[in-house]
Amino acid sequence: MQLCSIGELAVMLGVAVVTLRRWHEAGKLEPACRTFGGHRLYDLAKVRDALGLGGPPRDGKTIAYARVSSHDQKEQLQSQALRLQRHCEQQGWPNIEVITDLGSGLNYKKKGLLKLLHQTVVQMTLSGGAVPTI
């Protein structure tokens, strides 16, 4: 059993601590136990089950990432995204999401790239360190 604090879980899931407290009040997510000080501790396996995360690969999510370096190439970005979508469909991969970005390869603060990395970290954390298929 791997326990984590409410703050750690909030960071892993990308939600606010208040959201986790609301989920607890609504019965959606129960803490495994409380500390002597009354702080909630969550079992990652139970969180995975309660939120439907870390299921078998056929229930997984396929994320494709497309980027062009300038606004002048916006049409090429749409074409890239469409090609990625079709390729994923042809492979029979489930639940496809195509994340797109505009901007230089030297700028690492791209919204789409950060979203992709965040989703990967959340899945790895909740699956006990297993690397998702990329």
C-alpha positions in Angstrom: 0.0 0.0 0.0 1.5 3.3 -1.1 0.1 6.2 0.9 0.4 9.9 0.0 -0.9 13.1 1.6 -3.7 15.1 0.2 -1.3 17.8 -1.1 0.9 15.2 -2.9 -2.2 13.6 -4.5 -3.5 17.0 -5.6 -0.2 17.7 -7.4 -0.2 14.2 -9.0 -3.8 14.7 -10.3 -3.4 18.3 -11.2 -6.3 19.4 -9.1 -6.6 21.7 -6.0 -6.6 20.2 -2.5 -10.1 21.7 -2.1 -11.3 19.6 -5.0 -10.0 16.4 -3.2 -11.9 17.4 -0.1 -15.1 17.9 -2.1 -14.6 14.5 -3.7 -14.3 13.1 -0.2 -17.5 14.8 1.0 -19.3 13.6 -2.1 -18.2 10.0 -1.5 -16.2 9.9 -4.8 -12.8 9.4 -3.1 -12.2 8.1 0.4 -8.9 8.5 2.2 -7.3 5.2 3.4 -6.7 6.6 6.8 -6.1 9.8 8.8 -3.0 10.8 10.8 -3.2 11.5 14.5 -3.4 15.2 13.5 -6.4 14.5 11.3 -4.7 14.7 7.9 -6.0 12.6 5.1 -3.7 9.9 3.6 -4.7 8.2 0.3 -3.8 4.8 -1.0 -2.7 5.2 -4.7 -4.2 1.9 -5.7 -7.6 2.8 -4.4 -7.4 6.3 -6.0 -6.7 4.6 -9.3 -9.7 2.4 -8.9 -12.0 5.1 -7.7 -11.1 7.5 -10.6 -10.9 4.8 -13.2 -7.2 5.3 -13.9 -4.6 2.8 -14.8 -7.0 0.3 -16.5 -6.0 -2.3 -19.0 -4.3 -0.9 -22.2 -7.4 -1.3 -24.3 -9.1 1.2 -22.1 -6.1 3.6 -22.3 -5.6 6.9 -23.9 -3.7 7.6 -27.0 -2.0 11.1 -27.1 -0.5 12.4 -30.3 1.6 15.6 -30.4 2.0 17.9 -33.4 3.9 21.2 -33.6 5.0 23.8 -36.1 7.4 26.6 -35.5 5.4 29.6 -36.7 1.9 30.9 -37.2 2.6 30.9 -41.0 2.5 27.1 -40.8 -0.9 26.8 -39.2 -2.4 24.9 -42.1 0.5 22.4 -41.9 -0.3 22.0 -38.2 -3.9 21.1 -39.0 -2.6 18.7 -41.7 -0.2 17.1 -39.3 -2.8 16.7 -36.6 -5.2 15.0 -39.1 -2.5 12.6 -40.3 -1.7 11.7 -36.7 -5.4 11.2 -35.9 -5.8 8.9 -39.0 -2.7 6.9 -38.2 -3.9 6.3 -34.6 -7.3 5.2 -35.9 -5.6 2.8 -38.4 -3.6 1.2 -35.6 -6.7 0.7 -33.6 -5.5 2.7 -30.7 -8.2 3.9 -28.3 -9.4 7.3 -27.0 -7.3 9.5 -29.3 -6.4 13.0 -28.3 -4.2 15.2 -30.6 -2.4 18.0 -28.8 -1.1 20.8 -31.0 1.4 23.6 -30.5 2.7 26.6 -32.3 6.2 27.8 -31.5 9.9 27.3 -31.8 11.5 24.1 -30.7 13.7 26.2 -28.4 10.8 27.3 -26.2 9.9 24.6 -23.7 7.0 26.5 -22.2 4.4 25.3 -24.8 0.9 24.6 -23.4 0.4 21.4 -25.4 3.8 19.9 -24.5 3.3 20.7 -20.8 -0.1 19.1 -20.9 1.3 16.0 -22.5 4.1 15.7 -20.0 1.7 16.4 -17.1 -0.7 13.6 -18.3 2.2 11.2 -18.6 3.5 11.9 -15.1 0.0 11.5 -13.6 -0.5 8.2 -15.3 3.0 7.0 -14.3 2.4 8.0 -10.7 -1.0 6.4 -10.4 0.2 3.2 -12.2 2.9 2.6 -9.6 5.7 3.8 -11.9 4.7 1.9 -15.0 5.6 3.8 -18.1 2.6 4.3 -20.4 2.9 3.4 -24.0 4.2 6.4 -26.0 
